[in-house]
Amino acid sequence: MHAGRKPAGAEPPLHALDDADVLLVRPVEGLHADLAHAFFNFVLRPNVAAQEARYTRYATGNHSAWALLDEDMRNDLSTYPPQELLAKLESGMPIDADGQKRRDELWMEVRGV
């Protein structure tokens, strides 16, 4: 994991902490970067990430946390679909500036802002 990568087209500029399966971001201009990184380190702890996965029933990309989940959860096909199904899905594609503007507008509408 590493901080400092800036996702393409991100406004405002973001610092990212990521690996292939986990992405956390914070604004570059944000206050208290040290606290943001402390939070990232906390939520990425395997025991904390596993607890979050159990509570939300969301898949975790943290492989060390996944190993802490009980067998029933690791084998739940609704949370962790088989590779054959994943191979048929399309991943999110980058969008252009107009698409990002529309996405932001829709998100603001959903939030009631």
CORJOPE-V476490 format. One record per residue. N is the residue number from 1. RES is the residue in one letter. PSI is psi in degrees with one decimal (NA if undefined). D_FIRST is the distance of its C-alpha to the first C-alpha in whole Angstrom. Layout:
n;res;psi;d_first
N;RES;PSI;D_FIRST
N;RES;PSI;D_FIRST
//
This chain:
n;res;psi;d_first
1;M;148.1;0
2;H;145.2;4
3;A;155.7;7
4;G;-14.9;10
5;R;137.3;10
6;K;113.0;14
7;P;142.2;15
8;A;132.7;18
9;G;9.6;21
10;A;128.0;19
11;E;124.1;22
12;P;168.0;21
13;P;142.2;19
14;L;147.4;15
15;H;136.7;12
16;A;143.8;9
17;L;113.6;6
18;D;162.0;5
19;D;-164.4;5
20;A;-23.2;9
21;D;-7.5;10
22;V;133.5;9
23;L;124.2;9
24;L;137.0;10
25;V;156.9;12
26;R;148.5;15
27;P;140.0;18
28;V;-40.3;17
29;E;1.1;21
30;G;149.5;20
31;L;155.6;22
32;H;48.8;20
33;A;-34.7;16
34;D;-37.0;16
35;L;-37.3;17
36;A;-44.3;15
37;H;-34.4;12
38;A;-40.0;14
39;F;-45.4;14
40;F;-47.4;11
41;N;-36.7;10
42;F;-53.4;14
43;V;-18.8;13
44;L;-4.6;10
45;R;133.5;12
46;P;-43.0;14
47;N;-34.8;17
48;V;-45.1;17
49;A;-37.7;15
50;A;-41.1;18
51;Q;-41.9;21
52;E;-42.5;19
53;A;-41.6;20
54;R;-42.8;23
55;Y;-45.0;24
56;T;-19.5;23
57;R;21.9;24
58;Y;147.4;21
59;A;144.7;19
60;T;138.3;15
61;G;-1.0;13
62;N;105.0;11
63;H;-33.2;13
64;S;-35.4;14
65;A;-41.4;15
66;W;-39.9;17
67;A;-21.6;19
68;L;-11.0;20
69;L;152.1;22
70;D;160.5;25
71;E;-38.3;27
72;D;-41.5;28
73;M;-42.5;25
74;R;-28.6;23
75;N;8.5;26
76;D;110.4;27
77;L;-21.3;28
78;S;-21.6;27
79;T;-40.7;24
80;Y;81.1;23
81;P;153.4;25
82;P;154.4;26
83;Q;-34.5;24
84;E;-38.5;28
85;L;-44.2;28
86;L;-35.1;24
87;A;-22.8;25
88;K;-10.7;28
89;L;155.6;26
90;E;139.2;25
91;S;162.6;22
92;G;136.5;21
93;M;147.2;22
94;P;147.6;22
95;I;156.4;25
96;D;178.8;27
97;A;-40.6;28
98;D;-41.1;31
99;G;-40.4;29
100;Q;-39.6;26
101;K;-44.3;29
102;R;-41.7;31
103;R;-44.3;28
104;D;-41.6;28
105;E;-44.8;31
106;L;-40.5;31
107;W;-41.0;28
108;M;-37.2;31
109;E;-43.8;34
110;V;-41.1;32
111;R;-11.5;31
112;G;28.3;35
113;V;NA;34
//
